[in-house]
Amino acid sequence: GTPLAVMDGKAITARRTAAASALAASYLAIPQSNHHLVIGAGAVAAMLVPAMRAVRPITQVTLWNRTIAKADLLAERLTSEGHEVRVTSNLEAALAEADIVSAATMSAEPLVRGDLVKPGAHVDLVGAFNPRLRESDDALMARARLFVDTRGGALAEAGDILQAIASGAIDEAAIVADLAEICRGDHSGRRSGDEITVFKSVGAAIEDLVAANLVLDRAG
């Protein structure tokens, strides 16, 4: 029961969220993925850029946010850290070009449309962590091969999935596997170069615990 350390919870959460997305992408995104579209300009969005570059040969990062000024600020910061980032106001065009799409927003309206995402793309849905929010439409959920961080969390909290189930676009069986099953090799993940994969995360306490232990270990 003796405290070992005190850490900033938001800093840990932003990093572990991006790390889980990158882990999923290492199994689900095509190996040659080089164009990363990030939707959002918050703390998690900032972490997603270096995280995806750690697992895929990203050479182009496109950033979109409802408030362009916030996107410009994040792009300036990421550029100073060595990432090549461009800001766009044309989300539809960016969706059609990106190999990996990461959405980290608080949107209640779909931003990632299934009719715009190109074949072979991997979509990483980080926001919509309660049933009232969603970042994707029914068309994407029905078109893609769906993976989650945890089944329990996804079926209780993931607005993207729960709203698509409620509309009849998909059912619970549409969830192919969770992250643990992918990592263990219980499921194959991506099966072909032209299928669309979706990883929907809502977060899990075990991720925070592992991240905090890593920080503690490295701090000695």
VEXKE-231550 format. One record per residue: residue number from 1; residue in one letter; chain; x, z, y of N, C-alpha, C in turn. Coordinates in nm, 2 decimals, decimal comma, m for minus. Each point is the difference from the previous one (the first is absolute). Example, Ala and Ser with C-alpha at 12.3 -4.5 7.8 and 13.67 -1.06 7.14 Angstrom:
2
  resi  resn  chain    n.px    n.pz    n.py   ca.px   ca.pz   ca.py    c.px    c.pz    c.py
     1     a      A    1,32    0,78   m0,57   m0,09    0,00    0,12    0,09    0,00    0,12
     2     s      A   m0,04   m0,07    0,11    0,09    0,00    0,11   m0,08    0,08    0,11
END
This chain:
220
  resi  resn  chain    n.px    n.pz    n.py   ca.px   ca.pz   ca.py    c.px    c.pz    c.py
     1     g      A    0,08    0,00   m0,12   m0,08    0,00    0,12    0,08    0,00    0,13
     2     t      A    0,13   m0,01   m0,01    0,09    0,00    0,12    0,01   m0,13    0,06
     3     p      A   m0,03   m0,02    0,13    0,01   m0,13    0,06    0,14   m0,06    0,00
     4     l      A    0,01   m0,12   m0,03    0,13   m0,07   m0,01    0,03   m0,08    0,12
     5     a      A   m0,10   m0,05    0,07    0,02   m0,09    0,12   m0,13   m0,02    0,07
     6     v      A    0,01   m0,03    0,13   m0,12   m0,04    0,08    0,03   m0,14    0,04
     7     m      A   m0,10   m0,09   m0,02    0,01   m0,14    0,03   m0,12   m0,05    0,08
     8     d      A    0,02   m0,11    0,08   m0,11   m0,06    0,07   m0,08   m0,08   m0,10
     9     g      A   m0,12    0,04   m0,02   m0,09   m0,07   m0,09   m0,03   m0,14    0,03
    10     k      A   m0,02   m0,03    0,13   m0,03   m0,14    0,03    0,12   m0,09   m0,03
    11     a      A    0,12    0,05    0,03    0,12   m0,08   m0,03    0,02   m0,03   m0,15
    12     i      A   m0,03    0,10   m0,08    0,01   m0,02   m0,14   m0,11   m0,09   m0,05
    13     t      A   m0,12    0,01    0,05   m0,11   m0,08   m0,05    0,02   m0,15    0,04
    14     a      A    0,05   m0,03    0,12    0,03   m0,14    0,04    0,10   m0,06   m0,09
    15     r      A    0,10    0,07   m0,04    0,11   m0,05   m0,08   m0,05   m0,02   m0,15
    16     r      A   m0,06    0,10   m0,05   m0,04   m0,01   m0,14   m0,11   m0,11   m0,02
    17     t      A   m0,09   m0,02    0,10   m0,10   m0,10   m0,01    0,07   m0,14    0,00
    18     a      A    0,09   m0,02    0,08    0,08   m0,13    0,00    0,08   m0,02   m0,12
    19     a      A    0,05    0,11   m0,06    0,08   m0,01   m0,12   m0,09   m0,03   m0,12
    20     a      A   m0,12    0,05    0,00   m0,09   m0,03   m0,11   m0,04   m0,15    0,01
    21     s      A   m0,02   m0,05    0,12   m0,04   m0,14    0,02    0,12   m0,09   m0,05
    22     a      A    0,12    0,04    0,04    0,11   m0,08   m0,04    0,02    0,00   m0,15
    23     l      A   m0,02    0,11   m0,07    0,01    0,01   m0,14   m0,10   m0,09   m0,07
    24     a      A   m0,12    0,00    0,05   m0,10   m0,09   m0,05    0,04   m0,14    0,02
    25     a      A    0,05   m0,04    0,12    0,03   m0,13    0,03    0,12   m0,05   m0,09
    26     s      A    0,08    0,09   m0,05    0,12   m0,04   m0,08   m0,05   m0,05   m0,14
    27     y      A   m0,13    0,03   m0,03   m0,06   m0,05   m0,13   m0,10   m0,11    0,03
    28     l      A   m0,06    0,00    0,12   m0,11   m0,09    0,02    0,02   m0,11    0,09
    29     a      A    0,10    0,01    0,10    0,03   m0,11    0,09    0,09   m0,10   m0,07
    30     i      A   m0,02   m0,13    0,02    0,09   m0,10   m0,06    0,15    0,03    0,05
    31     p      A    0,09   m0,02   m0,09    0,14    0,03    0,04    0,06   m0,06    0,12
    32     q      A   m0,05   m0,12    0,03    0,06   m0,07    0,12   m0,08    0,02    0,13
    33     s      A   m0,09    0,10    0,00   m0,07    0,03    0,12    0,09    0,02    0,12
    34     n      A   m0,02   m0,07    0,11    0,09    0,02    0,11   m0,08    0,02    0,14
    35     h      A   m0,13   m0,02    0,00   m0,07    0,02    0,12   m0,10    0,12   m0,01
    36     h      A    0,02    0,10    0,08   m0,08    0,12   m0,01   m0,08    0,01    0,13
    37     l      A   m0,13    0,01   m0,02   m0,09    0,02    0,11   m0,05    0,15    0,00
    38     v      A    0,02    0,07    0,11   m0,04    0,14    0,01   m0,12    0,00    0,10
    39     i      A   m0,11    0,06   m0,04   m0,12    0,02    0,08    0,00    0,14    0,04
    40     g      A    0,01    0,03    0,13    0,01    0,14    0,04    0,13    0,03    0,07
    41     a      A    0,00    0,10    0,08    0,13    0,03    0,08    0,02    0,15    0,01
    42     g      A   m0,04    0,07   m0,11    0,01    0,15    0,00    0,13    0,04   m0,08
    43     a      A    0,00    0,13   m0,03    0,12    0,06   m0,07    0,02   m0,07   m0,13
    44     v      A   m0,10   m0,02   m0,08    0,01   m0,06   m0,14    0,05   m0,14    0,01
    45     a      A   m0,06   m0,08    0,10    0,03   m0,14    0,02    0,15   m0,01    0,02
    46     a      A    0,06    0,09    0,08    0,14    0,00    0,03    0,09    0,02   m0,12
    47     m      A   m0,05    0,08   m0,09    0,08    0,03   m0,12   m0,02   m0,12   m0,11
    48     l      A   m0,11   m0,07    0,01   m0,02   m0,11   m0,10    0,10   m0,11    0,01
    49     v      A    0,05   m0,02    0,12    0,09   m0,12    0,02    0,13    0,03   m0,07
    50     p      A    0,08    0,11    0,02    0,12    0,02   m0,08   m0,03    0,02   m0,15
    51     a      A   m0,11    0,06   m0,03   m0,03    0,02   m0,14   m0,02   m0,13   m0,08
    52     m      A   m0,07   m0,10    0,06   m0,02   m0,13   m0,07    0,13   m0,07   m0,01
    53     r      A    0,08    0,01    0,11    0,13   m0,07    0,00    0,10    0,06   m0,11
    54     a      A   m0,03    0,12   m0,04    0,08    0,06   m0,11   m0,02   m0,06   m0,14
    55     v      A   m0,12   m0,06   m0,01   m0,04   m0,05   m0,14   m0,02   m0,15    0,00
    56     r      A   m0,01   m0,07    0,11   m0,02   m0,14    0,01    0,09   m0,07    0,11
    57     p      A    0,04   m0,12   m0,02    0,09   m0,07    0,10   m0,07   m0,04    0,13
    58     i      A   m0,06    0,10    0,07   m0,07   m0,03    0,12    0,09   m0,05    0,11
    59     t      A   m0,03   m0,12    0,05    0,07   m0,05    0,12   m0,08   m0,01    0,12
    60     q      A   m0,14    0,00   m0,01   m0,09   m0,01    0,11   m0,10    0,11   m0,01
    61     v      A   m0,02    0,07    0,11   m0,10    0,10    0,01   m0,09   m0,03    0,12
    62     t      A   m0,13   m0,01   m0,03   m0,10   m0,03    0,10   m0,09    0,13    0,02
    63     l      A   m0,02    0,03    0,13   m0,07    0,13    0,03   m0,13   m0,04    0,08
    64     w      A   m0,11    0,06   m0,05   m0,13   m0,02    0,07   m0,06    0,14    0,02
    65     n      A   m0,06    0,02    0,12   m0,07    0,12    0,03   m0,11   m0,03    0,10
    66     r      A   m0,11    0,07   m0,01   m0,11   m0,02    0,10    0,05    0,01    0,14
    67     t      A    0,09    0,10    0,03    0,06    0,02    0,13    0,14   m0,06    0,00
    68     i      A    0,01   m0,12    0,06    0,13   m0,07    0,00    0,11    0,08    0,06
    69     a      A   m0,02    0,08    0,10    0,10    0,08    0,06    0,07    0,10   m0,10
    70     k      A   m0,08    0,05   m0,09    0,05    0,09   m0,10    0,08   m0,08   m0,10
    71     a      A   m0,04   m0,12   m0,04    0,08   m0,08   m0,09    0,13   m0,04    0,07
    72     d      A    0,00   m0,03    0,12    0,12   m0,03    0,07    0,10    0,11    0,00
    73     l      A   m0,05    0,12    0,02    0,09    0,12    0,00    0,06    0,02   m0,14
    74     l      A   m0,08   m0,01   m0,10    0,05    0,01   m0,14    0,10   m0,11   m0,03
    75     a      A   m0,03   m0,12    0,04    0,09   m0,11   m0,03    0,14    0,02    0,07
    76     e      A   m0,01    0,05    0,12    0,13    0,03    0,07    0,08    0,11   m0,07
    77     r      A   m0,07    0,10   m0,05    0,07    0,10   m0,07    0,06   m0,05   m0,13
    78     l      A   m0,08   m0,07   m0,08    0,05   m0,06   m0,13    0,11   m0,10    0,02
    79     t      A    0,00   m0,08    0,11    0,10   m0,09    0,03    0,13    0,07    0,03
    80     s      A   m0,01    0,11    0,07    0,12    0,08    0,03    0,07    0,06   m0,12
    81     e      A   m0,09    0,01   m0,11    0,05    0,06   m0,13    0,05   m0,11   m0,09
    82     g      A    0,00   m0,13    0,05    0,06   m0,10   m0,08   m0,10   m0,09   m0,08
    83     h      A   m0,13    0,01    0,03   m0,10   m0,08   m0,06   m0,05   m0,11    0,09
    84     e      A   m0,02   m0,12   m0,05   m0,05   m0,11    0,09   m0,15    0,01   m0,01
    85     v      A   m0,06    0,03    0,11   m0,15    0,01    0,01   m0,05   m0,08    0,11
    86     r      A   m0,11   m0,07   m0,03   m0,08   m0,07    0,11   m0,14    0,06    0,00
    87     v      A   m0,06    0,00    0,12   m0,13    0,05    0,01   m0,09   m0,12    0,02
    88     t      A   m0,12    0,01   m0,07   m0,09   m0,11    0,01   m0,14    0,05    0,04
    89     s      A   m0,08   m0,09    0,07   m0,14    0,04    0,03   m0,09   m0,08   m0,09
    90     n      A    0,05   m0,09   m0,09   m0,08   m0,08   m0,09    0,01    0,05   m0,14
    91     l      A   m0,09    0,10   m0,03    0,01    0,06   m0,13   m0,04   m0,10   m0,11
    92     e      A   m0,09   m0,09    0,02   m0,04   m0,09   m0,10    0,11   m0,09   m0,04
    93     a      A    0,08   m0,05    0,09    0,11   m0,09   m0,03    0,11    0,08   m0,07
    94     a      A    0,02    0,12    0,04    0,11    0,09   m0,07   m0,04    0,03   m0,14
    95     l      A   m0,13    0,02   m0,03   m0,04    0,03   m0,13    0,02   m0,12   m0,09
    96     a      A   m0,02   m0,12    0,05    0,01   m0,12   m0,08    0,15   m0,03   m0,04
    97     e      A    0,10    0,06    0,08    0,14   m0,03   m0,02    0,07    0,11   m0,08
    98     a      A   m0,05    0,12    0,00    0,08    0,11   m0,05    0,01    0,01   m0,15
    99     d      A    0,12    0,04   m0,05    0,01    0,02   m0,14   m0,04    0,14   m0,04
   100     i      A    0,02    0,10    0,09   m0,04    0,14   m0,02   m0,08    0,04    0,13
   101     v      A   m0,12    0,05   m0,02   m0,08    0,05    0,11   m0,01    0,15   m0,02
   102     s      A    0,04    0,08    0,10   m0,02    0,14    0,00   m0,09    0,04    0,11
   103     a      A   m0,11    0,07   m0,03   m0,10    0,05    0,10    0,01    0,15    0,01
   104     a      A    0,03    0,05    0,11    0,00    0,15    0,02   m0,07    0,04    0,13
   105     t      A   m0,13    0,00   m0,01   m0,09    0,02    0,12   m0,11    0,10   m0,03
   106     m      A   m0,07    0,02    0,10   m0,12    0,09   m0,01   m0,13   m0,09    0,01
   107     s      A    0,01   m0,12   m0,04   m0,11   m0,09    0,02   m0,12    0,03   m0,09
   108     a      A   m0,12   m0,02    0,06   m0,12    0,01   m0,08   m0,06   m0,14   m0,03
   109     e      A    0,07   m0,10    0,06   m0,05   m0,14   m0,02    0,12   m0,08   m0,08
   110     p      A   m0,04   m0,09   m0,09    0,11   m0,07   m0,07    0,09   m0,08    0,09
   111     l      A    0,13    0,01   m0,02    0,10   m0,07    0,07    0,07   m0,11   m0,09
   112     v      A    0,01    0,03   m0,12    0,06   m0,09   m0,10   m0,11   m0,07   m0,08
   113     r      A   m0,01   m0,13    0,03   m0,11   m0,08   m0,06    0,05   m0,08   m0,12
   114     g      A   m0,08    0,01   m0,10    0,04   m0,07   m0,13    0,01   m0,15    0,01
   115     d      A   m0,07   m0,06    0,09    0,01   m0,14    0,01    0,12   m0,05    0,08
   116     l      A    0,07    0,09    0,06    0,12   m0,03    0,08    0,13    0,02   m0,07
   117     v      A    0,00    0,10   m0,09    0,13    0,04   m0,07    0,04   m0,12   m0,09
   118     k      A    0,12   m0,03    0,00    0,05   m0,12   m0,08    0,02    0,04   m0,14
   119     p      A   m0,01   m0,10   m0,09    0,03    0,03   m0,14    0,14    0,06   m0,02
   120     g      A    0,02    0,09   m0,08    0,13    0,07   m0,03    0,03    0,11    0,09
   121     a      A   m0,09    0,03    0,10    0,03    0,11    0,09   m0,02    0,13   m0,06
   122     h      A    0,07    0,10    0,05   m0,03    0,14   m0,04   m0,05    0,08    0,12
   123     v      A   m0,11    0,07   m0,02   m0,07    0,07    0,11    0,02    0,15   m0,02
   124     d      A    0,05    0,07    0,10    0,02    0,14   m0,01   m0,09    0,07    0,10
   125     l      A   m0,10    0,07   m0,05   m0,10    0,07    0,08    0,03    0,15    0,01
   126     v      A    0,04    0,04    0,11    0,05    0,14    0,02   m0,11    0,09    0,07
   127     g      A   m0,07   m0,06    0,09   m0,10    0,07    0,08   m0,13    0,02   m0,09
   128     a      A   m0,11    0,01    0,07   m0,13    0,02   m0,06    0,00    0,11   m0,11
   129     f      A    0,04    0,12    0,04    0,02    0,10   m0,10   m0,13    0,09   m0,01
   130     n      A   m0,11   m0,05    0,05   m0,13    0,07   m0,03   m0,10   m0,11   m0,01
   131     p      A   m0,12    0,03   m0,06   m0,10   m0,10   m0,04   m0,05   m0,08    0,12
   132     r      A    0,01    0,05    0,12   m0,06   m0,06    0,12    0,09   m0,11    0,05
   133     l      A    0,12    0,00   m0,03    0,10   m0,10    0,05    0,03   m0,11   m0,10
   134     r      A    0,04   m0,11    0,05    0,05   m0,11   m0,08    0,08   m0,10    0,08
   135     e      A    0,10   m0,06   m0,07    0,09   m0,09    0,06   m0,01   m0,14   m0,06
   136     s      A   m0,07   m0,01   m0,11   m0,02   m0,13   m0,07   m0,14   m0,03   m0,02
   137     d      A   m0,04   m0,13   m0,02   m0,14   m0,03   m0,03   m0,02   m0,02   m0,15
   138     d      A   m0,13   m0,02   m0,03   m0,04   m0,01   m0,14    0,07   m0,12   m0,07
   139     a      A    0,02   m0,11    0,08    0,06   m0,12   m0,05    0,14    0,03   m0,06
   140     l      A    0,08    0,08    0,08    0,13    0,03   m0,05   m0,01    0,08   m0,13
   141     m      A   m0,08    0,11    0,00   m0,01    0,08   m0,12   m0,04   m0,08   m0,12
   142     a      A   m0,09   m0,09    0,02   m0,05   m0,08   m0,12    0,10   m0,11   m0,04
   143     r      A    0,08   m0,04    0,09    0,10   m0,11   m0,03    0,13    0,05   m0,06
   144     a      A    0,04    0,13    0,03    0,13    0,05   m0,03    0,00    0,08   m0,13
   145     r      A    0,12    0,02   m0,05    0,02    0,09   m0,11    0,04    0,14    0,06
   146     l      A   m0,08    0,10   m0,03    0,00    0,12    0,08    0,07    0,12   m0,07
   147     f      A    0,09    0,06    0,08    0,08    0,12   m0,05   m0,01    0,11    0,10
   148     v      A    0,01    0,12   m0,05   m0,01    0,12    0,09    0,11    0,10   m0,02
   149     d      A    0,01    0,09    0,09    0,10    0,11   m0,02   m0,05    0,10   m0,11
   150     t      A   m0,12    0,05    0,02   m0,06    0,08   m0,11   m0,15   m0,04   m0,01
   151     r      A   m0,05    0,00   m0,12   m0,14   m0,04   m0,02   m0,09    0,10    0,06
   152     g      A    0,02    0,13   m0,02   m0,08    0,10    0,05   m0,02   m0,01    0,15
   153     g      A    0,12   m0,01    0,07    0,00   m0,01    0,14   m0,07   m0,13    0,05
   154     a      A    0,02   m0,11   m0,06   m0,06   m0,13    0,04   m0,15    0,01   m0,02
   155     l      A   m0,05    0,05   m0,10   m0,14    0,00   m0,03   m0,08    0,11    0,08
   156     a      A    0,08    0,09    0,06   m0,06    0,10    0,08    0,01   m0,02    0,15
   157     e      A    0,11   m0,07    0,04    0,03   m0,01    0,14    0,02   m0,14    0,06
   158     a      A    0,04   m0,10   m0,08    0,04   m0,13    0,05   m0,12   m0,08    0,05
   159     g      A   m0,02   m0,01    0,13   m0,11   m0,08    0,05    0,00   m0,14   m0,04
   160     d      A    0,11   m0,07   m0,01    0,01   m0,14   m0,04   m0,07   m0,02   m0,13
   161     i      A    0,03    0,09   m0,10   m0,05   m0,01   m0,13   m0,14    0,05   m0,01
   162     l      A   m0,03    0,11    0,05   m0,13    0,06   m0,01   m0,11   m0,09    0,07
   163     q      A    0,03   m0,06    0,11   m0,10   m0,08    0,07   m0,02   m0,14   m0,08
   164     a      A    0,11   m0,05   m0,06   m0,01   m0,12   m0,08   m0,08    0,03   m0,13
   165     i      A    0,01    0,12   m0,05   m0,08    0,03   m0,12   m0,14    0,02    0,04
   166     a      A   m0,03    0,06    0,11   m0,14    0,02    0,05   m0,07   m0,13    0,03
   167     s      A    0,08   m0,10    0,04   m0,06   m0,13    0,03   m0,02   m0,09   m0,12
   168     g      A    0,06    0,04   m0,11    0,00   m0,08   m0,13    0,11   m0,10   m0,01
   169     a      A    0,09    0,00    0,09    0,11   m0,10    0,00    0,09    0,02   m0,12
   170     i      A    0,02    0,13   m0,03    0,09    0,04   m0,12   m0,07    0,12   m0,06
   171     d      A    0,06    0,04   m0,12   m0,04    0,13   m0,06    0,13    0,08   m0,03
   172     e      A   m0,02    0,12   m0,05    0,12    0,09   m0,02    0,10   m0,07   m0,10
   173     a      A   m0,04   m0,08   m0,08    0,08   m0,07   m0,10    0,10   m0,10    0,07
   174     a      A   m0,03   m0,03    0,13    0,09   m0,09    0,07    0,14    0,06    0,02
   175     i      A    0,01    0,13    0,00    0,13    0,07    0,01    0,08   m0,02   m0,12
   176     v      A    0,10   m0,08    0,01    0,09   m0,04   m0,12    0,08    0,12   m0,04
   177     a      A    0,07    0,07    0,09    0,09    0,10   m0,03    0,03    0,09    0,12
   178     d      A    0,05    0,12   m0,03    0,05    0,08    0,11    0,15   m0,01    0,01
   179     l      A    0,06    0,06    0,10    0,15   m0,02    0,02    0,08    0,06   m0,12
   180     a      A   m0,04    0,11   m0,06    0,07    0,06   m0,11    0,00   m0,10   m0,12
   181     e      A   m0,12   m0,06   m0,03   m0,01   m0,09   m0,11    0,08   m0,13    0,02
   182     i      A    0,01   m0,04    0,13    0,09   m0,12    0,02    0,15    0,04   m0,02
   183     c      A    0,04    0,11    0,05    0,14    0,04   m0,01    0,04    0,03   m0,15
   184     r      A   m0,10    0,05   m0,08    0,03    0,02   m0,14    0,00   m0,13   m0,08
   185     g      A   m0,05   m0,10    0,06   m0,01   m0,13   m0,08   m0,12   m0,01   m0,08
   186     d      A   m0,10    0,09    0,02   m0,12   m0,01   m0,08   m0,08   m0,12    0,04
   187     h      A    0,02   m0,06    0,12   m0,07   m0,12    0,05    0,10   m0,09    0,06
   188     s      A   m0,02   m0,13   m0,01    0,10   m0,10    0,04    0,01   m0,01    0,15
   189     g      A   m0,09    0,04    0,08    0,00   m0,02    0,14   m0,03   m0,15    0,03
   190     r      A    0,08   m0,06    0,08   m0,02   m0,14    0,03    0,02   m0,09   m0,12
   191     r      A   m0,09   m0,09   m0,02    0,00   m0,09   m0,12    0,05   m0,14    0,03
   192     s      A   m0,02   m0,05    0,13    0,04   m0,13    0,04    0,03   m0,01    0,14
   193     g      A    0,07   m0,11    0,04    0,04   m0,01    0,14   m0,11   m0,03    0,10
   194     d      A   m0,12   m0,04   m0,05   m0,10   m0,04    0,10   m0,12    0,10    0,00
   195     e      A    0,01    0,10   m0,08   m0,11    0,10    0,01    0,02    0,09    0,12
   196     i      A   m0,10    0,06    0,06    0,00    0,09    0,11    0,00    0,14   m0,06
   197     t      A    0,09    0,09    0,04   m0,01    0,14   m0,05   m0,03    0,09    0,12
   198     v      A   m0,07    0,11   m0,02   m0,03    0,10    0,10    0,04    0,13   m0,05
   199     f      A    0,07    0,08    0,08    0,03    0,14   m0,03   m0,07    0,08    0,11
   200     k      A   m0,09    0,08   m0,05   m0,08    0,09    0,09    0,05    0,15   m0,02
   201     s      A    0,05    0,06    0,10    0,04    0,14   m0,01   m0,08    0,09    0,10
   202     v      A   m0,02    0,12   m0,05   m0,06    0,10    0,09    0,09    0,13    0,01
   203     g      A    0,11    0,00   m0,08    0,09    0,11    0,01   m0,03    0,10   m0,11
   204     a      A    0,10    0,07   m0,04   m0,01    0,11   m0,10    0,10    0,11    0,03
   205     a      A   m0,04    0,12   m0,02    0,09    0,11    0,04    0,13    0,00   m0,08
   206     i      A    0,00   m0,06   m0,12    0,13    0,00   m0,07    0,10   m0,09    0,07
   207     e      A   m0,04   m0,10    0,07    0,09   m0,08    0,08    0,07    0,08    0,11
   208     d      A   m0,08    0,09    0,07    0,06    0,09    0,10    0,10    0,09   m0,06
   209     l      A   m0,04    0,06   m0,12    0,09    0,09   m0,07    0,14   m0,06   m0,03
   210     v      A   m0,01   m0,12   m0,06    0,12   m0,07   m0,04    0,09   m0,03    0,12
   211     a      A   m0,07   m0,05    0,11    0,08   m0,03    0,12    0,06    0,12    0,06
   212     a      A   m0,07    0,11    0,00    0,05    0,12    0,06    0,12    0,05   m0,08
   213     n      A   m0,01   m0,01   m0,14    0,11    0,04   m0,08    0,12   m0,08    0,02
   214     l      A   m0,02   m0,13    0,03    0,11   m0,09    0,03    0,07    0,04    0,13
   215     v      A   m0,08    0,03    0,10    0,06    0,05    0,13    0,08    0,13   m0,02
   216     l      A   m0,06    0,09   m0,08    0,07    0,13   m0,03    0,13   m0,02   m0,07
   217     d      A    0,00   m0,09   m0,10    0,12   m0,03   m0,08    0,11   m0,06    0,09
   218     r      A   m0,04   m0,09    0,09    0,10   m0,06    0,08    0,05    0,09    0,11
   219     a      A   m0,08    0,10    0,04    0,04    0,09    0,10    0,09    0,11   m0,06
   220     g      A    0,02    0,00   m0,14    0,08    0,10   m0,06   m0,06    0,13   m0,01
END
